Amino acid sequence: MSPRDVVITGMGIVSSLGEGVDAHWQALTAKTPSPVLDRERFAPYSIHPLPEIDWGQQIPRRGDQRQMETWQRLGTYAAGLALDDAGLKDDEALCATMDMVVAAGGGERDETVDEAILAASLEREDHDILLNEKLTTELRPTLFLAQLSNLLAGNISIVHKVTGSSRTFMGEEGAGVSAIETAAARIRAGQSSHVLVGASFQTEHSDMLLAYELAGFLHREDWKPVWQRANAEGGGVVTGSGAAFLVLESREHAEKRGRDAYASIGPVVSRRSRRQSEPLADGIAEMLDRLALPKTPVLALSGASGAHAATAAELEALTRHDNLALRGFSSLTGHLKEAQFPFAVALAALAVHHGSPYPAFDESGEPAFNGELDAVLATAIGYHCYEGMGLVKKA
């Protein structure tokens, strides 16, 4: 044990399964966990939609709510849940010295304006002039500001008064891995004593699905667990809306304020392999070797997206270790992009906190867990690029 051990003292998670740690624990430990799906709105694609959320519970001012797109409201809301859970929400002094690391995308497009521009372009040849006209008459200047990725952190600062240093990462699953990795490294180095870290993703927007489908990643048939999509039509990814924010503290800082921890974060490793020129499964296996997994049974909370090549490679690498009991949580939450790794870490911490494993989310491909729950592996193997994983242990 060290005073600079990284412990998790608060978590705010939202997905189609509900909001908050208790709702997710109940949903994921049910006798037969089942997904919440919307199969109609974006057919032929299914999504995992957000639950009904009373934004005012964490974002009291209507003006603040109005100037945020849904993905930013979602992140700000989940950050508030995490601060509440850690007992920090009303401590202005600690919030003022709290650092923040956020993983974020580029925001949502104005689909109405996009459609108007495309319609007009069919009737006019002067496309350069047309675009300039639309830019000056259709788009609000504030829209561009509201879409900047680092304004998720800005909105969290405004609403929750978290005003220490702030960093934002972009780059899908890699951003979420880098956010956790950086926050934990800062605490271990003594550069931060307490950090708010996390991400959000809102899939219920056509342009968000378009980004996946342009490269053929979206699953087209009815829902199947992530491990069973290899031979189905489409690319295997079913997306979901969700967010995960964590309060990380040094052990010393948490103990000084008398706060118990859910779990501790052990080593976190990441890499960006050349997937076209080297076997991805070997790269994932090398990362597992760097983590020095225990020889005892280990629960593995996999963020596998369902994307055919990446998911097959992760399955091959993880099953080389016969002490790993795999759980593909994306089967139930959908792929959460930037929030994938923070969500995996949160679910791993919940299992460690309760001292109990999750049941199989896919009974045909996920083995039972038999053993003491001392450590849980959390992974996020990018559907397109970037790989990350870490060990979550008892605090």
C-alpha positions as CSV (number, residue, x, y, z in Angstrom):
1,M,0.0,0.0,0.0
2,S,1.1,3.5,-0.8
3,P,-0.4,7.0,0.1
4,R,-0.4,7.6,-3.7
5,D,-2.4,4.5,-4.6
6,V,-5.3,5.5,-6.9
7,V,-8.7,4.8,-5.4
8,I,-12.2,5.2,-6.8
9,T,-14.4,7.1,-4.4
10,G,-17.3,8.1,-6.6
11,M,-19.0,7.0,-9.8
12,G,-21.7,8.4,-12.0
13,I,-22.9,6.1,-14.8
14,V,-25.8,6.3,-17.2
15,S,-26.8,3.9,-19.9
16,S,-30.0,2.3,-21.4
17,L,-30.0,0.2,-18.2
18,G,-30.7,3.2,-16.0
19,E,-28.7,5.8,-14.1
20,G,-26.5,5.4,-11.1
21,V,-24.4,2.6,-9.7
22,D,-27.3,0.9,-7.8
23,A,-29.5,0.7,-10.9
24,H,-26.7,-0.8,-13.0
25,W,-25.7,-3.3,-10.3
26,Q,-29.3,-4.5,-10.1
27,A,-29.7,-4.7,-13.9
28,L,-26.4,-6.5,-14.5
29,T,-26.8,-9.0,-11.7
30,A,-30.3,-10.0,-12.6
31,K,-30.8,-13.7,-13.1
32,T,-31.0,-13.1,-16.9
33,P,-29.6,-9.7,-17.7
34,S,-31.3,-8.3,-20.8
35,P,-30.7,-5.3,-23.1
36,V,-32.9,-2.3,-23.7
37,L,-33.2,-1.7,-27.4
38,D,-34.8,0.7,-29.9
39,R,-35.1,-1.3,-33.2
40,E,-37.4,1.2,-35.0
41,R,-36.0,4.7,-35.0
42,F,-32.8,4.0,-37.0
43,A,-33.8,0.7,-38.8
44,P,-32.1,-1.4,-40.0
45,Y,-29.8,-0.5,-37.1
46,S,-30.7,-1.1,-33.4
47,I,-29.5,1.2,-30.7
48,H,-29.5,1.1,-26.9
49,P,-31.3,4.4,-26.0
50,L,-31.0,6.7,-23.0
51,P,-33.5,6.3,-20.2
52,E,-35.8,9.1,-19.2
53,I,-33.6,11.7,-17.4
54,D,-34.6,14.7,-15.3
55,W,-31.7,16.9,-16.3
56,G,-32.6,19.4,-13.6
57,Q,-31.4,17.0,-10.9
58,Q,-27.8,17.7,-11.8
59,I,-28.1,20.8,-14.1
60,P,-30.5,23.1,-12.2
61,R,-30.4,26.1,-14.5
62,R,-32.5,25.8,-17.6
63,G,-30.2,28.2,-19.4
64,D,-27.3,25.9,-18.9
65,Q,-29.3,22.9,-20.2
66,R,-30.4,24.8,-23.3
67,Q,-26.9,25.8,-24.5
68,M,-25.7,22.1,-24.3
69,E,-26.3,19.5,-26.9
70,T,-27.5,16.1,-25.4
71,W,-24.1,14.6,-25.3
72,Q,-22.8,17.5,-23.1
73,R,-25.9,17.4,-20.9
74,L,-25.3,13.7,-20.5
75,G,-21.7,14.1,-19.5
76,T,-22.4,17.0,-17.1
77,Y,-25.2,15.0,-15.5
78,A,-23.0,11.9,-15.0
79,A,-20.2,14.1,-13.6
80,G,-22.7,15.4,-11.1
81,L,-23.7,11.9,-10.1
82,A,-20.1,11.0,-9.5
83,L,-19.5,14.1,-7.4
84,D,-22.6,13.3,-5.3
85,D,-21.5,9.7,-4.9
86,A,-18.1,10.8,-3.7
87,G,-19.5,13.3,-1.2
88,L,-17.9,16.2,-3.0
89,K,-20.8,17.9,-4.7
90,D,-21.3,20.6,-2.0
91,D,-17.6,20.9,-1.0
92,E,-16.6,24.1,-2.8
93,A,-13.0,24.0,-1.6
94,L,-12.4,20.5,-2.8
95,C,-14.2,21.1,-6.1
96,A,-12.1,24.2,-6.7
97,T,-8.9,22.2,-6.4
98,M,-10.1,19.1,-8.3
99,D,-8.4,18.4,-11.6
100,M,-10.5,17.1,-14.6
101,V,-9.7,14.8,-17.5
102,V,-12.4,14.3,-20.1
103,A,-12.7,12.1,-23.2
104,A,-15.0,13.8,-25.8
105,G,-16.0,13.6,-29.4
106,G,-16.7,16.5,-31.8
107,G,-20.4,17.0,-31.0
108,E,-23.6,16.7,-33.0
109,R,-24.4,18.2,-36.3
110,D,-27.5,20.3,-37.1
111,E,-29.3,17.7,-39.3
112,T,-31.9,20.2,-40.5
113,V,-29.3,22.5,-41.9
114,D,-27.4,19.6,-43.5
115,E,-30.6,18.5,-45.2
116,A,-31.4,22.0,-46.5
117,I,-27.9,22.4,-47.9
118,L,-28.0,19.0,-49.7
119,A,-31.5,19.8,-51.1
120,A,-30.4,23.2,-52.4
121,S,-27.2,21.7,-53.9
122,L,-29.4,19.6,-56.2
123,E,-30.9,22.7,-57.7
124,R,-27.8,25.0,-58.0
125,E,-24.4,24.7,-59.5
126,D,-22.7,27.5,-57.5
127,H,-22.0,25.3,-54.5
128,D,-19.2,27.5,-53.1
129,I,-21.6,30.5,-53.0
130,L,-24.4,28.3,-51.6
131,L,-22.3,27.1,-48.7
132,N,-21.3,30.6,-47.8
133,E,-24.9,31.7,-47.9
134,K,-25.9,28.9,-45.6
135,L,-23.0,29.5,-43.2
136,T,-24.0,33.1,-42.7
137,T,-27.8,32.6,-42.5
138,E,-28.5,29.1,-41.1
139,L,-25.8,28.3,-38.6
140,R,-25.7,30.0,-35.2
141,P,-22.2,31.1,-34.1
142,T,-22.9,29.7,-30.7
143,L,-23.5,26.2,-32.3
144,F,-19.8,26.0,-33.2
145,L,-18.8,26.9,-29.6
146,A,-21.2,24.4,-28.1
147,Q,-19.7,21.6,-30.2
148,L,-16.1,22.1,-29.2
149,S,-15.0,18.9,-27.4
150,N,-13.3,20.7,-24.5
151,L,-16.5,22.5,-23.7
152,L,-17.8,19.4,-22.0
153,A,-15.2,20.0,-19.4
154,G,-16.1,23.7,-19.5
155,N,-19.8,23.0,-18.8
156,I,-18.8,20.7,-15.9
157,S,-16.7,23.5,-14.5
158,I,-19.5,26.0,-14.8
159,V,-22.3,23.7,-13.4
160,H,-20.4,21.8,-10.7
161,K,-17.6,24.4,-9.9
162,V,-14.8,21.9,-10.7
163,T,-12.1,24.4,-11.4
164,G,-8.7,22.8,-11.1
165,S,-6.7,22.0,-14.2
166,S,-8.5,20.5,-17.2
167,R,-7.5,18.2,-20.0
168,T,-9.6,16.8,-22.9
169,F,-8.7,13.8,-25.1
170,M,-10.3,13.0,-28.5
171,G,-10.1,9.7,-30.4
172,E,-12.9,7.3,-29.6
173,E,-12.0,4.4,-27.3
174,G,-8.4,5.6,-27.2
175,A,-9.6,8.9,-25.6
176,G,-11.3,7.1,-22.8
177,V,-8.2,4.9,-22.1
178,S,-5.9,8.0,-22.2
179,A,-8.2,9.9,-19.8
180,I,-8.1,7.1,-17.2
181,E,-4.4,6.4,-17.7
182,T,-3.5,10.1,-17.4
183,A,-5.6,10.8,-14.4
184,A,-4.2,7.7,-12.5
185,A,-0.6,8.7,-13.5
186,R,-1.0,12.2,-12.2
187,I,-2.2,10.9,-8.8
188,R,0.7,8.4,-8.6
189,A,3.2,11.1,-9.5
190,G,1.8,13.4,-6.8
191,Q,0.7,16.0,-9.4
192,S,-3.0,15.6,-8.5
193,S,-4.7,14.6,-5.2
194,H,-8.2,14.2,-6.7
195,V,-9.5,14.0,-10.2
196,L,-12.8,13.9,-12.0
197,V,-12.4,11.7,-15.1
198,G,-14.9,10.4,-17.7
199,A,-16.7,10.6,-20.9
200,S,-20.2,10.6,-22.6
201,F,-21.6,9.5,-25.9
202,Q,-25.0,10.1,-27.4
203,T,-25.8,7.7,-30.3
204,E,-29.4,8.8,-31.0
205,H,-28.4,11.1,-33.8
206,S,-28.1,10.1,-37.5
207,D,-24.6,11.6,-37.9
208,M,-23.2,9.5,-35.0
209,L,-24.4,6.3,-36.7
210,L,-23.1,7.5,-40.1
211,A,-19.5,7.7,-38.7
212,Y,-19.7,4.0,-38.0
213,E,-21.6,2.9,-41.1
214,L,-19.3,4.7,-43.6
215,A,-16.7,2.0,-42.9
216,G,-19.3,-0.8,-42.6
217,F,-19.1,-1.3,-38.8
218,L,-22.8,-1.4,-37.9
219,H,-24.7,-4.6,-37.1
220,R,-27.8,-5.0,-39.3
221,E,-29.7,-8.0,-38.0
222,D,-31.6,-8.4,-34.8
223,W,-29.7,-8.1,-31.6
224,K,-27.1,-10.7,-30.6
225,P,-24.4,-10.7,-27.8
226,V,-21.2,-9.2,-29.0
227,W,-19.5,-12.7,-29.3
228,Q,-22.1,-14.0,-31.7
229,R,-22.1,-11.3,-34.4
230,A,-19.2,-12.6,-36.5
231,N,-21.4,-14.2,-39.2
232,A,-24.3,-11.8,-39.0
233,E,-25.0,-9.1,-41.6
234,G,-23.1,-5.9,-41.2
235,G,-20.1,-5.0,-39.2
236,G,-21.1,-6.2,-35.7
237,V,-21.3,-2.9,-33.7
238,V,-24.6,-2.0,-31.9
239,T,-24.2,1.5,-30.4
240,G,-25.6,2.9,-27.2
241,S,-26.0,6.2,-25.4
242,G,-24.3,6.5,-22.1
243,A,-21.7,8.2,-19.8
244,A,-19.3,7.2,-17.1
245,F,-17.5,9.6,-14.8
246,L,-15.3,8.6,-11.9
247,V,-13.8,10.5,-8.9
248,L,-10.2,9.2,-8.4
249,E,-8.2,10.2,-5.3
250,S,-4.9,9.3,-3.8
251,R,-5.4,6.9,-0.9
252,E,-4.0,9.5,1.4
253,H,-6.5,12.2,0.2
254,A,-9.5,9.8,0.6
255,E,-8.4,8.7,4.0
256,K,-7.9,12.2,5.3
257,R,-11.5,13.1,4.5
258,G,-12.8,9.8,5.8
259,R,-14.0,8.4,2.5
260,D,-14.3,4.7,1.7
261,A,-13.3,3.6,-1.8
262,Y,-15.1,1.3,-4.2
263,A,-11.8,-0.1,-5.5
264,S,-8.3,0.9,-6.5
265,I,-6.9,1.2,-10.0
266,G,-3.8,-0.8,-10.7
267,P,-1.7,-0.7,-13.8
268,V,-3.2,0.7,-17.0
269,V,-1.6,-0.2,-20.4
270,S,-2.3,1.1,-23.9
271,R,-1.0,0.8,-27.4
272,R,-1.9,1.5,-31.0
273,S,-0.9,-1.4,-33.1
274,R,-0.5,-1.7,-36.8
275,R,-3.5,-3.9,-37.4
276,Q,-2.9,-4.4,-41.1
277,S,0.6,-5.6,-40.6
278,E,0.7,-7.5,-37.3
279,P,-1.7,-9.9,-35.6
280,L,-3.9,-7.9,-33.2
281,A,-4.5,-10.9,-30.9
282,D,-0.7,-11.0,-30.3
283,G,-0.6,-7.3,-29.5
284,I,-3.5,-7.8,-27.0
285,A,-1.8,-10.8,-25.4
286,E,1.4,-8.7,-25.0
287,M,-0.6,-6.1,-23.1
288,L,-2.0,-8.8,-20.8
289,D,1.6,-9.9,-20.1
290,R,2.6,-6.4,-19.2
291,L,-0.3,-6.4,-16.6
292,A,1.1,-9.5,-14.9
293,L,-2.3,-11.0,-14.2
294,P,-2.8,-13.0,-11.1
295,K,-2.8,-16.8,-11.5
296,T,-6.1,-17.0,-9.6
297,P,-9.4,-16.6,-11.4
298,V,-10.0,-13.1,-12.8
299,L,-13.2,-11.6,-14.0
300,A,-12.7,-9.7,-17.3
301,L,-15.1,-6.8,-18.0
302,S,-14.6,-6.6,-21.8
303,G,-15.6,-3.5,-23.7
304,A,-15.6,-5.5,-27.0
305,S,-17.6,-3.6,-29.5
306,G,-18.8,-6.5,-31.7
307,A,-16.7,-5.2,-34.6
308,H,-15.8,-8.5,-36.3
309,A,-12.0,-8.3,-36.5
310,A,-11.3,-6.5,-33.2
311,T,-13.7,-8.6,-31.2
312,A,-12.4,-11.9,-32.7
313,A,-8.8,-10.8,-31.9
314,E,-9.7,-9.9,-28.3
315,L,-11.6,-13.2,-27.8
316,E,-8.6,-15.1,-29.1
317,A,-6.1,-13.3,-26.8
318,L,-8.2,-13.5,-23.7
319,T,-9.1,-17.1,-24.0
320,R,-5.3,-18.0,-24.1
321,H,-5.6,-17.4,-20.3
322,D,-7.8,-20.2,-18.8
323,N,-8.2,-18.2,-15.6
324,L,-10.2,-15.4,-17.2
325,A,-14.0,-15.3,-17.0
326,L,-15.2,-13.1,-19.8
327,R,-18.1,-10.6,-19.6
328,G,-18.9,-8.5,-22.7
329,F,-20.9,-5.7,-21.2
330,S,-21.5,-4.0,-24.6
331,S,-24.0,-6.7,-25.3
332,L,-26.3,-4.9,-22.7
333,T,-25.2,-1.2,-23.0
334,G,-24.1,-0.9,-26.6
335,H,-20.9,0.5,-27.8
336,L,-20.2,3.8,-25.9
337,K,-17.2,5.0,-27.9
338,E,-15.3,7.5,-25.7
339,A,-17.0,6.3,-22.6
340,Q,-16.2,2.6,-23.2
341,F,-13.1,2.3,-21.0
342,P,-14.4,4.5,-18.1
343,F,-17.6,2.5,-18.1
344,A,-15.6,-0.8,-18.1
345,V,-13.5,0.5,-15.1
346,A,-16.7,1.6,-13.3
347,L,-18.4,-1.8,-13.7
348,A,-15.2,-3.6,-12.6
349,A,-15.1,-1.4,-9.5
350,L,-18.7,-2.3,-8.7
351,A,-17.9,-6.0,-8.9
352,V,-14.9,-5.6,-6.6
353,H,-16.9,-3.4,-4.2
354,H,-19.6,-6.0,-3.9
355,G,-17.2,-8.9,-3.9
356,S,-19.4,-10.7,-6.4
357,P,-19.1,-11.4,-10.1
358,Y,-21.6,-10.6,-12.8
359,P,-23.5,-13.5,-14.3
360,A,-22.8,-14.4,-17.9
361,F,-24.2,-11.9,-20.3
362,D,-24.0,-14.5,-23.0
363,E,-24.5,-18.0,-21.6
364,S,-23.3,-19.7,-24.8
365,G,-19.9,-18.1,-24.7
366,E,-19.1,-16.7,-21.2
367,P,-17.9,-19.2,-18.6
368,A,-18.9,-19.1,-14.9
369,F,-16.6,-17.4,-12.5
370,N,-15.4,-19.5,-9.5
371,G,-13.0,-17.9,-7.1
372,E,-12.3,-14.9,-4.9
373,L,-12.9,-11.5,-6.6
374,D,-9.6,-9.8,-5.8
375,A,-9.0,-8.3,-9.2
376,V,-11.0,-7.5,-12.3
377,L,-9.6,-6.8,-15.8
378,A,-11.2,-4.0,-17.7
379,T,-10.6,-3.7,-21.5
380,A,-11.4,-1.5,-24.4
381,I,-10.1,-2.8,-27.7
382,G,-11.1,-0.1,-30.3
383,Y,-13.5,-1.1,-33.0
384,H,-11.2,0.6,-35.5
385,C,-7.9,1.4,-33.6
386,Y,-6.3,1.8,-30.2
387,E,-6.2,-0.8,-27.4
388,G,-6.3,-0.3,-23.6
389,M,-6.8,-2.3,-20.5
390,G,-6.2,-2.1,-16.7
391,L,-6.6,-4.0,-13.5
392,V,-9.1,-2.9,-10.9
393,K,-8.4,-4.2,-7.4
394,K,-9.7,-4.2,-3.8
395,A,-9.0,-0.9,-2.2
